[in-house]
């Protein structure tokens, strides 16, 4: 997909180069990053006018490019635009969600045999936390987080912590939660930590308390039509938005 779509290619190059610039400032490289960003924006605007991109199963390139630029905006959002306006990363995420609702409103896919299997849709499939597939991926994620440095010279402000937040959301056992607890408490104990880390840690603690006391997770049944599965992810996000608001976790 990356090799075949110019918009995705320029969006990926934009994000990659900007991360590199955090470690070594270079005006020529900065100009190149901005050039890739502008080109990705131009191609994205043209792609959004293409009705084919909103057809069922045809939205992968468009959504991929938007998500890459979404991450770039999340990393650099404080450097662009009026601080009183909605952050660009949030606006872009809303647009991506709208496109997915147009390309696949979902009514046709209540039957398991009709589930759309594009990468854009599968990546947003809602299994419950207790589902075996979720637990398998959670174990892999826990291993990866365990390998990630979160202190010392190898830990930088660009170290990703969205994966830590996702792990905390999917964790049911105290063992798994302890991994997230150690990560957040270690990082927030450093006065130079990113300003977005403490509010995310506060949201995680509120989330765990809500899961344990108020949230009721339904049983899973792989034979049940996907449209009848409990939308636990949406319930979780709705609760966090109501209590904590919007937070960039990149």
Secondary structure, DSSP 4 states (H G I P E B T S, - for coil): -TTT-HHHHHHHHHHHHHHHHTTS--HHHHHHHHHHHHHHHHHHHHHHT-GGGGSTT--HHHHHHHHHHHHHHHHHGGGSS-TTSPPHHHHHHHHHHHHHHHH--SGGGSSGGG----HHHHTT----TTSHHHHHHHHHHHHHHHHS--SSTT--TTS--HHHHHHHHH--SHHHHHHHHHHHHHHHTSTTS-HHHHHHHHHHHHHHHHHHHT--PPPP-TTS-GGGS--HHHHHHHHHHHHH------
